[in-house]
């Protein structure tokens, strides 16, 4: 687990990352590097979060190998860096690893480590599963699910259903899709996030791209582009990995509180017509109107519920804008030093929240901060080392 922040205005980019790594949701260590320089001409930086390895190889080592590749190829834009880094991961994995074997191990691990309560839940709810049902898949799931590479493994999921579920044939297809969705969800949860930011060689404004790297199936590397801004002149504050504290700071309210109030509000207005009907059930006439006609009129109230909920959502959006816009306006005018301080401070408040909460401190340790500008290039404003710099002068004298 980690917390990372990207702040951009017209003249500079600030990137900051903590240094905690979580091992098996049981233990944490500090001192991990998550922020790296990719290039100084054009100036580019990269942050990683989520799983620290890809195809069983450390992402830190892969990034430093790729950095040598950048010098030879002379890439000029964030889009080029992102596309070529993803291609590099694919080609390097085939040359140094065995992606097909690793994906097979991921499938076997899913089958062999399926929780008993998960199996029981599906078994107990078999009767409620309709043959007409189709588990909801969003676009990123559907693209992966329907790919020819993934379809070659459909038989694997059919065999799981056959081995672990004693169900009628008309239910097996639906359960197979449920299992596929859970497996793909697990891949997304175990993905490696990469954020590449910098200044395109011929652009005056900064750019960034964020992607989640999943896995390699057959000869395809699967990834999900989560966000991208090219040559962007407006201020941006964007958190990655653990985003809740930073988003609360920006919006002025915890999004979980907003959602829970929304769920309660929706339930209340949807239940309200039924409560009115219950109250008048034994009265055959009200204001001279037959009860059945009154019921019809009360039921019409439900049709306006969606409009009420939309008004609620618009109100929340306006309140969030009222809180966020002044902050973004200030960020647009911040000098470089303050941009760097703000990025570090946002990581600090996330670390403080995790420190006082129950459970593991999944954010903390030393914070690395880098500042990227068109004129000065990639500059470290705060950087940790696991060694004494006085004893390792050769590290600082080498060409990067």
C-alpha positions in Angstrom: 0.0 0.0 0.0 1.1 3.5 -0.6 0.1 7.1 -1.1 1.3 9.2 -4.0 0.4 12.6 -5.3 0.8 14.5 -8.6 0.3 18.3 -8.6 0.6 20.3 -11.9 0.3 23.9 -12.8 1.3 25.7 -16.0 5.0 25.9 -15.1 5.8 22.8 -13.0 4.9 19.4 -11.8 5.4 18.1 -8.3 5.5 14.3 -7.6 5.7 12.8 -4.1 5.5 9.3 -2.7 5.9 7.6 0.7 8.2 4.7 1.3 6.1 2.0 3.0 5.6 -1.5 1.6 3.0 -3.9 3.0 3.8 -7.6 3.1 0.9 -10.0 3.1 -1.4 -7.4 4.9 0.5 -8.4 8.1 3.6 -6.3 8.2 5.0 -3.1 6.8 8.6 -1.9 6.0 9.8 1.6 5.1 12.6 2.6 2.7 11.1 1.5 -0.6 11.6 3.7 -3.7 8.5 4.5 -5.7 9.5 7.7 -7.5 12.1 7.7 -10.2 13.6 10.0 -12.9 13.0 8.7 -16.5 14.7 11.5 -18.4 16.1 14.9 -18.0 15.8 15.9 -21.6 12.8 16.1 -22.0 12.2 16.1 -18.3 10.1 13.1 -17.2 9.4 11.3 -13.9 7.6 8.0 -13.0 5.9 6.8 -9.9 4.8 3.2 -9.2 2.2 1.9 -6.8 0.3 -1.3 -6.1 2.3 -4.5 -6.7 6.1 -3.9 -6.7 6.8 -6.7 -9.1 5.7 -7.4 -12.7 6.0 -11.0 -14.0 8.1 -11.7 -10.9 10.6 -9.0 -11.7 11.1 -5.8 -9.5 9.6 -2.8 -11.1 12.4 -0.6 -9.8 14.9 -2.7 -11.8 12.7 -2.6 -14.9 12.5 1.1 -14.7 16.2 1.6 -14.4 16.7 -0.8 -17.4 14.2 1.2 -19.4 15.9 4.4 -18.5 19.0 3.2 -20.5 16.6 2.4 -23.3 15.3 6.0 -23.3 18.8 7.4 -23.8 19.2 5.3 -27.0 15.7 6.0 -28.4 15.4 9.7 -27.7 11.6 9.7 -26.8 10.1 13.2 -26.8 6.6 13.0 -25.3 4.7 11.5 -22.3 2.6 9.4 -24.7 5.8 8.0 -26.3 7.3 7.2 -22.9 4.2 5.5 -21.7 3.6 3.5 -24.9 7.2 2.4 -25.1 7.6 1.6 -21.5 4.6 -0.8 -21.7 6.1 -2.3 -24.8 9.4 -2.6 -23.0 7.7 -4.5 -20.1 6.2 -6.9 -22.6 9.4 -7.6 -24.6 11.7 -7.7 -21.5 9.3 -10.1 -19.8 9.4 -12.5 -22.8 13.2 -12.4 -22.8 13.8 -12.7 -19.1 10.7 -14.4 -17.7 8.0 -16.9 -18.6 4.7 -15.0 -18.8 2.6 -18.0 -19.9 3.8 -20.1 -16.9 3.2 -17.2 -14.6 -0.4 -16.7 -15.9 -1.0 -20.4 -15.4 0.2 -20.1 -11.8 -2.2 -17.2 -11.3 -5.1 -19.3 -12.6 -4.1 -22.3 -10.4 -3.7 -20.0 -7.4 -7.2 -18.7 -7.9 -8.6 -22.2 -8.1 -6.6 -23.6 -5.1 -7.1 -20.7 -2.8 -10.8 -20.0 -3.2 -12.2 -19.2 0.2 -14.7 -21.6 1.7 -17.1 -18.9 2.6 -17.1 -17.7 -1.1 -17.9 -21.2 -2.3 -20.7 -21.6 0.3 -22.2 -18.2 -0.6 -22.5 -19.1 -4.3 -23.8 -22.6 -3.4 -26.4 -21.2 -1.0 -27.7 -18.6 -3.5 -27.8 -21.0 -6.5 -31.7 -21.0 -6.4 -31.7 -17.2 -6.7 -29.5 -17.2 -9.8 -31.6 -16.8 -12.9 -30.5 -18.2 -16.3 -31.4 -14.7 -17.7 -28.9 -13.1 -15.3 -25.6 -11.8 -16.6 -23.1 -10.5 -14.1 -22.3 -6.8 -14.6 -18.9 -6.2 -16.3 -17.6 -2.7 -16.8 -15.7 -1.9 -20.0 -12.2 -2.8 -18.7 -13.5 -6.2 -17.5 -15.4 -6.9 -20.7 -12.5 -6.1 -23.0 -10.3 -8.6 -21.1 -13.0 -11.2 -20.7 -13.9 -11.2 -24.4 -10.4 -11.3 -25.7 -9.3 -14.3 -27.7 -6.3 -14.7 -25.4 -8.5 -15.0 -22.3 -11.2 -17.1 -24.0 -8.6 -19.9 -24.5 -8.8 -20.4 -20.8 -12.7 -20.7 -20.6 -12.4 -24.4 -20.1 -10.4 -23.8 -17.0 -13.3 -22.0 -15.3 -15.8 -24.6 -16.6 -13.7 -27.3 -14.8 -13.8 -25.3 -11.6 -17.6 -25.2 -11.7 -17.7 -28.9 -12.5 -15.3 -29.8 -9.6 -16.5 -27.4 -6.9 -20.2 -26.9 -7.6 -23.0 -29.4 -7.8 -25.5 -27.3 -9.8 -28.0 -27.8 -12.7 -26.6 -27.3 -16.1 -28.6 -24.1 -16.7 -26.8 -22.4 -13.8 -23.2 -23.4 -14.7 -22.7 -20.7 -17.4 -23.7 -18.0 -15.0 -21.4 -19.3 -12.2 -18.6 -19.5 -14.7 -19.0 -15.8 -15.5 -19.1 -14.9 -11.9 -15.8 -16.8 -11.3 -14.3 -15.1 -14.3 -15.3 -11.7 -13.0 -13.8 -12.4 -9.5 -10.6 -13.6 -11.1 -10.3 -10.5 -13.3 -11.1 -8.3 -10.3 -8.3 -9.9 -8.4 -5.9 -9.2 -11.3 -6.9 -5.5 -11.2 -6.4 -5.4 -7.4 -2.9 -6.9 -7.8 -2.0 -4.7 -10.7 1.0 -2.3 -10.8 0.1 1.4 -11.2 2.4 3.6 -13.2 2.2 7.4 -13.4 4.5 9.1 -16.0 4.6 12.9 -16.0 6.7 15.6 -17.6 7.0 18.1 -20.4 6.7 17.1 -24.0 9.7 18.3 -25.9 7.7 20.7 -28.1 5.0 21.7 -25.6 5.1 24.5 -23.0 2.5 22.9 -20.7 2.9 19.7 -18.7 1.4 16.3 -19.4 0.9 13.0 -17.5 -0.5 9.5 -18.1 -1.6 6.9 -15.5 -2.1 3.2 -16.2 -2.6 0.0 -14.3 -0.4 -2.9 -15.6 -2.2 -6.2 -15.2 -0.6 -9.3 -16.7 0.5 -10.9 -19.9 -1.8 -13.5 -21.5 -0.3 -15.4 -24.4 1.5 -12.6 -26.3 -0.5 -9.6 -25.1 0.3 -7.3 -22.2 -3.0 -6.1 -20.6 -3.2 -2.7 -19.0 -5.9 -0.2 -18.1 -5.5 3.5 -18.8 -7.0 5.3 -15.8 -6.3 8.9 -16.7 -4.3 11.1 -19.1 -3.8 14.8 -19.7 -1.8 16.1 -22.6 -0.3 19.7 -22.7 -2.6 20.7 -19.9 -2.6 24.3 -18.7 -5.1 24.1 -15.8 -4.0 23.1 -12.2 -4.4 19.5 -11.2 -4.2 17.7 -7.8 -4.5 14.0 -8.2 -3.8 11.2 -5.7 -3.0 7.6 -6.5 -3.2 4.4 -4.5 -4.7 5.5 -1.2 -6.7 8.6 -2.3 -9.3 9.0 0.5 -7.5 11.6 2.7 -6.3 13.8 -0.2 -9.8 13.7 -1.8 -11.4 14.7 1.6 -8.9 17.6 1.8 -9.8 18.8 -1.7 -13.6 18.2 -1.5 -14.2 19.3 2.0 -16.1 16.1 2.8 -15.4 12.4 3.0 -16.8 10.8 -0.1 -17.9 7.7 1.9 -20.1 10.0 4.0 -21.6 11.6 0.9 -22.4 8.1 -0.5 -23.9 6.8 2.7 -26.1 9.9 3.0 -27.1 9.4 -0.6 -28.0 5.7 0.0 -30.1 6.7 3.1 -31.8 9.5 1.2 -32.6 7.3 -1.7 -34.1 4.6 0.5 -36.1 7.1 2.5 -37.8 8.7 -0.5 -38.4 5.4 -2.2 -40.1 4.0 0.9 -42.1 7.1 1.6 -45.1 6.3 -0.7 -45.5 2.8 0.9 -45.5 4.3 4.4 -48.3 6.7 3.3 -50.3 3.9 1.9 -49.8 1.8 5.1 -51.1 4.8 7.2 -54.3 5.1 5.2 -54.9 1.5 4.4 -58.0 1.2 6.7 -59.5 4.5 5.6 -61.7 3.8 2.5 -62.1 7.5 1.6 -59.9 10.5 2.0 -61.0 13.9 0.8 -63.8 12.2 -1.1 -61.5 10.2 -3.3 -61.8 6.4 -3.4 -58.8 4.6 -1.9 -57.7 3.0 -5.2 -57.5 6.3 -7.0 -55.6 7.8 -4.1 -53.1 4.9 -4.3 -52.5 5.6 -7.9 -51.8 9.2 -7.2 -49.4 8.4 -4.3 -47.6 5.9 -6.5 -47.0 8.7 -9.0 -44.7 10.2 -6.4 -42.2 7.4 -7.1 -41.8 8.7 -10.6 -40.3 11.9 -9.4 -37.8 10.2 -7.1 -35.1 10.1 -9.7 -35.4 13.8 -10.2 -35.0 14.4 -6.5 -31.9 12.2 -6.4 -30.4 14.0 -9.4 -31.0 17.3 -7.6 -29.2 15.9 -4.5 -26.2 14.8 -6.7 -26.0 18.2 -8.3 -26.1 19.9 -4.9 -23.2 17.7 -3.7 -21.2 18.4 -6.9 -21.7 22.2 -6.4 -20.6 22.0 -2.8 -17.5 20.0 -3.8 -16.7 22.6 -6.5 -17.1 25.4 -3.9 -14.4 23.7 -1.8 -12.1 22.5 -4.6 -12.0 25.4 -7.1 -10.3 28.0 -4.7 -7.6 25.4 -3.9 -7.0 24.7 -7.6 -6.9 28.4 -8.3 -4.2 28.8 -5.6 -2.2 25.9 -7.0 -2.2 27.6 -10.4 -0.2 30.4 -8.8 2.1 28.5 -6.5 5.8 28.9 -7.0 7.9 25.8 -7.5 9.1 25.5 -3.9 5.5 25.7 -2.5 4.3 23.2 -5.1 6.9 20.7 -3.7 5.9 21.5 -0.1 2.2 21.0 -0.8 2.8 17.5 -2.4 4.9 16.4 0.6 2.3 17.8 3.1 -0.5 15.9 1.4 1.5 12.6 1.8 2.1 13.6 5.5 -1.6 14.1 6.3 -2.4 10.7 4.7 0.4 9.1 6.9 -1.0 10.8 10.0 -4.5 9.5 9.3 -3.1 5.9 8.9 -1.0 6.3 12.1 -4.0 7.1 14.3 -6.4 4.6 12.7 -6.6 1.0 13.7 -4.7 -1.6 11.7 -1.4 -1.4 9.8 0.3 1.9 9.0 0.2 1.5 5.3 1.5 5.0 4.5 4.6 6.5 6.1 8.4 6.5 6.2 10.5 9.0 4.3 8.9 10.9 1.5 10.6 11.4 -1.9 9.6 14.6 -3.7 10.6 15.6 -7.2 9.9 18.8 -9.1 9.8 18.9 -12.9 9.9 22.1 -14.9 10.5 23.0 -18.6 13.6 25.0 -17.9 15.2 23.2 -14.9 14.3 19.6 -15.8 13.9 16.9 -13.2 15.0 18.1 -9.8 14.9 16.1 -6.5 13.7 18.4 -3.7 13.7 15.6 -1.2 15.3 12.1 -1.6 16.1 9.3 0.8 19.1 7.0 0.4 19.6 3.7 2.2 23.4 4.5 2.4 25.6 7.2 3.8 26.3 9.7 0.9 29.7 10.6 2.4 30.9 6.9 2.0 29.6 6.5 -1.5 30.8 9.5 -3.5 31.1 7.3 -6.6 27.2 7.0 -6.7 26.8 10.7 -7.1 29.6 11.1 -9.6 28.3 8.5 -12.0 26.4 9.7 -15.1 22.6 9.0 -14.8 
